[in-house]
Amino acid sequence: MSSNVITSDERQQIRRVLLTGYLDDDEYAIMKKLVDRVSRGTVKFVE
């Protein structure tokens, strides 16, 4: 993710990572930051 927009393809990649059931510490930190930014509205999902 190089901008404040997450594309449909990137969204599917995130979904696959989350469905595997395992995140290492770095992946967990990235997901936590992403969720925070989405909740604050600084990152948006686009189709």
N, CA, C and O atoms as a CHARMM CRD file, in Angstrom:
* protein
*
  188
    1    1 MET  N      0.85400  -1.17300   0.00000 PROA 1      0.00000
    2    1 MET  CA     0.00000   0.00000   0.00000 PROA 1      0.00000
    3    1 MET  C      0.89600   1.23100   0.00000 PROA 1      0.00000
    4    1 MET  O      1.56900   1.52600   0.98700 PROA 1      0.00000
    5    2 SER  N      0.89300   1.92500  -1.09400 PROA 2      0.00000
    6    2 SER  CA     1.78000   3.07600  -1.21500 PROA 2      0.00000
    7    2 SER  C      1.04400   4.40400  -1.15500 PROA 2      0.00000
    8    2 SER  O      1.66200   5.46300  -1.26500 PROA 2      0.00000
    9    3 SER  N     -0.26100   4.35700  -0.98300 PROA 3      0.00000
   10    3 SER  CA    -1.04000   5.59000  -0.90200 PROA 3      0.00000
   11    3 SER  C     -2.07600   5.43400   0.19400 PROA 3      0.00000
   12    3 SER  O     -2.02300   4.48800   0.98000 PROA 3      0.00000
   13    4 ASN  N     -3.01000   6.35300   0.24300 PROA 4      0.00000
   14    4 ASN  CA    -4.06900   6.28300   1.24700 PROA 4      0.00000
   15    4 ASN  C     -5.29800   5.57300   0.71200 PROA 4      0.00000
   16    4 ASN  O     -6.39800   5.74300   1.23700 PROA 4      0.00000
   17    5 VAL  N     -5.11100   4.77600  -0.33300 PROA 5      0.00000
   18    5 VAL  CA    -6.20800   4.04100  -0.95200 PROA 5      0.00000
   19    5 VAL  C     -5.83200   2.56900  -1.03700 PROA 5      0.00000
   20    5 VAL  O     -4.70200   2.23000  -1.38800 PROA 5      0.00000
   21    6 ILE  N     -6.77800   1.69900  -0.71400 PROA 6      0.00000
   22    6 ILE  CA    -6.57200   0.26400  -0.82700 PROA 6      0.00000
   23    6 ILE  C     -7.47400  -0.24200  -1.94300 PROA 6      0.00000
   24    6 ILE  O     -8.69200  -0.06900  -1.89500 PROA 6      0.00000
   25    7 THR  N     -6.87400  -0.86100  -2.93700 PROA 7      0.00000
   26    7 THR  CA    -7.63500  -1.37200  -4.07100 PROA 7      0.00000
   27    7 THR  C     -8.30700  -2.69500  -3.71900 PROA 7      0.00000
   28    7 THR  O     -8.02500  -3.29500  -2.68200 PROA 7      0.00000
   29    8 SER  N     -9.18300  -3.12800  -4.58600 PROA 8      0.00000
   30    8 SER  CA    -9.86700  -4.39900  -4.39200 PROA 8      0.00000
   31    8 SER  C     -8.87300  -5.55700  -4.33000 PROA 8      0.00000
   32    8 SER  O     -9.03200  -6.46500  -3.51400 PROA 8      0.00000
   33    9 ASP  N     -7.85300  -5.53300  -5.18300 PROA 9      0.00000
   34    9 ASP  CA    -6.83400  -6.59300  -5.15800 PROA 9      0.00000
   35    9 ASP  C     -6.07300  -6.60500  -3.83500 PROA 9      0.00000
   36    9 ASP  O     -5.82800  -7.67000  -3.26900 PROA 9      0.00000
   37   10 GLU  N     -5.70300  -5.43600  -3.34700 PROA 10     0.00000
   38   10 GLU  CA    -4.99800  -5.35300  -2.06300 PROA 10     0.00000
   39   10 GLU  C     -5.90100  -5.83300  -0.93400 PROA 10     0.00000
   40   10 GLU  O     -5.44100  -6.47800   0.00800 PROA 10     0.00000
   41   11 ARG  N     -7.17000  -5.51700  -1.03300 PROA 11     0.00000
   42   11 ARG  CA    -8.13100  -5.96200  -0.01900 PROA 11     0.00000
   43   11 ARG  C     -8.20100  -7.48900   0.01400 PROA 11     0.00000
   44   11 ARG  O     -8.26100  -8.08200   1.09100 PROA 11     0.00000
   45   12 GLN  N     -8.19300  -8.12500  -1.15100 PROA 12     0.00000
   46   12 GLN  CA    -8.21300  -9.58300  -1.21200 PROA 12     0.00000
   47   12 GLN  C     -6.93200 -10.17800  -0.62800 PROA 12     0.00000
   48   12 GLN  O     -6.97600 -11.21700   0.03100 PROA 12     0.00000
   49   13 GLN  N     -5.80800  -9.53600  -0.86400 PROA 13     0.00000
   50   13 GLN  CA    -4.54500 -10.00700  -0.28900 PROA 13     0.00000
   51   13 GLN  C     -4.59200  -9.93000   1.23100 PROA 13     0.00000
   52   13 GLN  O     -4.14000 -10.84800   1.91600 PROA 13     0.00000
   53   14 ILE  N     -5.13400  -8.84700   1.75500 PROA 14     0.00000
   54   14 ILE  CA    -5.27200  -8.69500   3.21000 PROA 14     0.00000
   55   14 ILE  C     -6.17100  -9.79300   3.75200 PROA 14     0.00000
   56   14 ILE  O     -5.86700 -10.39900   4.78000 PROA 14     0.00000
   57   15 ARG  N     -7.26700 -10.04800   3.07000 PROA 15     0.00000
   58   15 ARG  CA    -8.20500 -11.08300   3.50400 PROA 15     0.00000
   59   15 ARG  C     -7.51500 -12.44700   3.56300 PROA 15     0.00000
   60   15 ARG  O     -7.69500 -13.19200   4.52600 PROA 15     0.00000
   61   16 ARG  N     -6.72500 -12.77600   2.53400 PROA 16     0.00000
   62   16 ARG  CA    -6.01900 -14.06200   2.51900 PROA 16     0.00000
   63   16 ARG  C     -5.05700 -14.18100   3.69900 PROA 16     0.00000
   64   16 ARG  O     -4.96800 -15.23500   4.32900 PROA 16     0.00000
   65   17 VAL  N     -4.34600 -13.11100   3.99100 PROA 17     0.00000
   66   17 VAL  CA    -3.41100 -13.13000   5.12600 PROA 17     0.00000
   67   17 VAL  C     -4.16600 -13.36300   6.42700 PROA 17     0.00000
   68   17 VAL  O     -3.73900 -14.16000   7.26200 PROA 17     0.00000
   69   18 LEU  N     -5.28100 -12.67500   6.59900 PROA 18     0.00000
   70   18 LEU  CA    -6.03600 -12.81600   7.84100 PROA 18     0.00000
   71   18 LEU  C     -6.66800 -14.19500   7.97200 PROA 18     0.00000
   72   18 LEU  O     -6.79000 -14.71300   9.08200 PROA 18     0.00000
   73   19 LEU  N     -7.06900 -14.79500   6.86600 PROA 19     0.00000
   74   19 LEU  CA    -7.70900 -16.10600   6.91700 PROA 19     0.00000
   75   19 LEU  C     -6.73100 -17.24100   7.18500 PROA 19     0.00000
   76   19 LEU  O     -7.15000 -18.34200   7.54000 PROA 19     0.00000
   77   20 THR  N     -5.44400 -16.99500   7.02200 PROA 20     0.00000
   78   20 THR  CA    -4.46900 -18.04700   7.31200 PROA 20     0.00000
   79   20 THR  C     -4.38600 -18.32000   8.80700 PROA 20     0.00000
   80   20 THR  O     -3.94100 -19.38800   9.22700 PROA 20     0.00000
   81   21 GLY  N     -4.81600 -17.35000   9.60900 PROA 21     0.00000
   82   21 GLY  CA    -4.83700 -17.55200  11.04400 PROA 21     0.00000
   83   21 GLY  C     -3.52200 -17.29000  11.74600 PROA 21     0.00000
   84   21 GLY  O     -3.42500 -17.46500  12.96100 PROA 21     0.00000
   85   22 TYR  N     -2.50400 -16.87300  11.00500 PROA 22     0.00000
   86   22 TYR  CA    -1.21600 -16.62100  11.63800 PROA 22     0.00000
   87   22 TYR  C     -0.60000 -15.34500  11.09900 PROA 22     0.00000
   88   22 TYR  O     -0.45800 -15.16800   9.88900 PROA 22     0.00000
   89   23 LEU  N     -0.23800 -14.46700  12.00600 PROA 23     0.00000
   90   23 LEU  CA     0.49800 -13.25800  11.65700 PROA 23     0.00000
   91   23 LEU  C      1.73000 -13.19000  12.54300 PROA 23     0.00000
   92   23 LEU  O      1.63600 -13.37400  13.75700 PROA 23     0.00000
   93   24 ASP  N      2.88500 -12.92700  11.94200 PROA 24     0.00000
   94   24 ASP  CA     4.05900 -12.72200  12.78500 PROA 24     0.00000
   95   24 ASP  C      3.97900 -11.31400  13.38600 PROA 24     0.00000
   96   24 ASP  O      3.05200 -10.56500  13.07900 PROA 24     0.00000
   97   25 ASP  N      4.91700 -10.96100  14.21500 PROA 25     0.00000
   98   25 ASP  CA     4.85400  -9.67800  14.91900 PROA 25     0.00000
   99   25 ASP  C      4.82400  -8.48700  13.96700 PROA 25     0.00000
  100   25 ASP  O      4.08600  -7.52800  14.19400 PROA 25     0.00000
  101   26 ASP  N      5.61900  -8.54500  12.90800 PROA 26     0.00000
  102   26 ASP  CA     5.64200  -7.43800  11.94300 PROA 26     0.00000
  103   26 ASP  C      4.31500  -7.32200  11.19700 PROA 26     0.00000
  104   26 ASP  O      3.79200  -6.22100  11.02200 PROA 26     0.00000
  105   27 GLU  N      3.77200  -8.45800  10.75800 PROA 27     0.00000
  106   27 GLU  CA     2.48600  -8.44200  10.05500 PROA 27     0.00000
  107   27 GLU  C      1.37600  -7.93400  10.96800 PROA 27     0.00000
  108   27 GLU  O      0.50700  -7.17500  10.53800 PROA 27     0.00000
  109   28 TYR  N      1.41100  -8.35600  12.22700 PROA 28     0.00000
  110   28 TYR  CA     0.41100  -7.89700  13.18600 PROA 28     0.00000
  111   28 TYR  C      0.49100  -6.37900  13.36800 PROA 28     0.00000
  112   28 TYR  O     -0.54100  -5.70900  13.40900 PROA 28     0.00000
  113   29 ALA  N      1.68100  -5.84300  13.47600 PROA 29     0.00000
  114   29 ALA  CA     1.85600  -4.39700  13.64400 PROA 29     0.00000
  115   29 ALA  C      1.33600  -3.64400  12.42700 PROA 29     0.00000
  116   29 ALA  O      0.70100  -2.59800  12.56500 PROA 29     0.00000
  117   30 ILE  N      1.60400  -4.17200  11.23200 PROA 30     0.00000
  118   30 ILE  CA     1.11200  -3.53900  10.01300 PROA 30     0.00000
  119   30 ILE  C     -0.41400  -3.55200   9.98200 PROA 30     0.00000
  120   30 ILE  O     -1.03200  -2.53900   9.65600 PROA 30     0.00000
  121   31 MET  N     -1.02100  -4.67800  10.31400 PROA 31     0.00000
  122   31 MET  CA    -2.48700  -4.77000  10.29600 PROA 31     0.00000
  123   31 MET  C     -3.10300  -3.84500  11.33900 PROA 31     0.00000
  124   31 MET  O     -4.13800  -3.22700  11.08700 PROA 31     0.00000
  125   32 LYS  N     -2.47600  -3.74700  12.50300 PROA 32     0.00000
  126   32 LYS  CA    -2.98700  -2.86400  13.54800 PROA 32     0.00000
  127   32 LYS  C     -2.95200  -1.41100  13.07800 PROA 32     0.00000
  128   32 LYS  O     -3.90400  -0.66300  13.30100 PROA 32     0.00000
  129   33 LYS  N     -1.86100  -1.01300  12.43000 PROA 33     0.00000
  130   33 LYS  CA    -1.73600   0.33900  11.89900 PROA 33     0.00000
  131   33 LYS  C     -2.77000   0.58600  10.80000 PROA 33     0.00000
  132   33 LYS  O     -3.37200   1.65800  10.73900 PROA 33     0.00000
  133   34 LEU  N     -2.97100  -0.40400   9.93600 PROA 34     0.00000
  134   34 LEU  CA    -3.94300  -0.27600   8.85500 PROA 34     0.00000
  135   34 LEU  C     -5.35400  -0.09200   9.40300 PROA 34     0.00000
  136   34 LEU  O     -6.08500   0.79300   8.95900 PROA 34     0.00000
  137   35 VAL  N     -5.73200  -0.91700  10.35700 PROA 35     0.00000
  138   35 VAL  CA    -7.06600  -0.81200  10.95500 PROA 35     0.00000
  139   35 VAL  C     -7.25000   0.55700  11.60500 PROA 35     0.00000
  140   35 VAL  O     -8.31400   1.16300  11.48200 PROA 35     0.00000
  141   36 ASP  N     -6.23300   1.04100  12.28600 PROA 36     0.00000
  142   36 ASP  CA    -6.30700   2.35900  12.91500 PROA 36     0.00000
  143   36 ASP  C     -6.51700   3.45000  11.86900 PROA 36     0.00000
  144   36 ASP  O     -7.34100   4.34500  12.06000 PROA 36     0.00000
  145   37 ARG  N     -5.78300   3.37900  10.77700 PROA 37     0.00000
  146   37 ARG  CA    -5.90400   4.40400   9.73000 PROA 37     0.00000
  147   37 ARG  C     -7.25500   4.34300   9.02600 PROA 37     0.00000
  148   37 ARG  O     -7.82800   5.37900   8.68800 PROA 37     0.00000
  149   38 VAL  N     -7.76100   3.14200   8.80700 PROA 38     0.00000
  150   38 VAL  CA    -9.08700   3.01600   8.19600 PROA 38     0.00000
  151   38 VAL  C    -10.14000   3.59400   9.13600 PROA 38     0.00000
  152   38 VAL  O    -11.04000   4.30900   8.69500 PROA 38     0.00000
  153   39 SER  N    -10.03600   3.29100  10.42000 PROA 39     0.00000
  154   39 SER  CA   -11.03700   3.78300  11.37300 PROA 39     0.00000
  155   39 SER  C    -11.00000   5.29900  11.52200 PROA 39     0.00000
  156   39 SER  O    -12.02100   5.91500  11.82700 PROA 39     0.00000
  157   40 ARG  N     -9.81900   5.91200  11.30700 PROA 40     0.00000
  158   40 ARG  CA    -9.71300   7.37400  11.36600 PROA 40     0.00000
  159   40 ARG  C    -10.07700   8.03500  10.04100 PROA 40     0.00000
  160   40 ARG  O    -10.19400   9.25700   9.95600 PROA 40     0.00000
  161   41 GLY  N    -10.25300   7.21800   9.01400 PROA 41     0.00000
  162   41 GLY  CA   -10.64700   7.74400   7.71200 PROA 41     0.00000
  163   41 GLY  C     -9.50000   8.23900   6.85900 PROA 41     0.00000
  164   41 GLY  O     -9.72700   8.89300   5.84200 PROA 41     0.00000
  165   42 THR  N     -8.25900   7.93800   7.25700 PROA 42     0.00000
  166   42 THR  CA    -7.12300   8.39600   6.45700 PROA 42     0.00000
  167   42 THR  C     -6.77100   7.42000   5.34300 PROA 42     0.00000
  168   42 THR  O     -6.00300   7.75400   4.44000 PROA 42     0.00000
  169   43 VAL  N     -7.33300   6.20800   5.40500 PROA 43     0.00000
  170   43 VAL  CA    -7.17700   5.22400   4.33500 PROA 43     0.00000
  171   43 VAL  C     -8.57300   4.80600   3.91600 PROA 43     0.00000
  172   43 VAL  O     -9.43900   4.57300   4.75900 PROA 43     0.00000
  173   44 LYS  N     -8.78900   4.71100   2.62000 PROA 44     0.00000
  174   44 LYS  CA   -10.09800   4.34700   2.10500 PROA 44     0.00000
  175   44 LYS  C     -9.98900   3.13800   1.18700 PROA 44     0.00000
  176   44 LYS  O     -8.99600   2.95800   0.48200 PROA 44     0.00000
  177   45 PHE  N    -11.03600   2.31200   1.21100 PROA 45     0.00000
  178   45 PHE  CA   -11.14400   1.18400   0.29600 PROA 45     0.00000
  179   45 PHE  C    -11.83400   1.65500  -0.97100 PROA 45     0.00000
  180   45 PHE  O    -12.83800   2.36300  -0.90100 PROA 45     0.00000
  181   46 VAL  N    -11.31700   1.27700  -2.11400 PROA 46     0.00000
  182   46 VAL  CA   -11.94300   1.60500  -3.39600 PROA 46     0.00000
  183   46 VAL  C    -12.12600   0.32400  -4.19800 PROA 46     0.00000
  184   46 VAL  O    -11.40700  -0.65500  -4.00100 PROA 46     0.00000
  185   47 GLU  N    -13.08200   0.34400  -5.09100 PROA 47     0.00000
  186   47 GLU  CA   -13.34300  -0.80700  -5.97000 PROA 47     0.00000
  187   47 GLU  C    -12.61900  -0.64000  -7.26500 PROA 47     0.00000
  188   47 GLU  O    -12.71100  -1.50300  -8.13900 PROA 47     0.00000
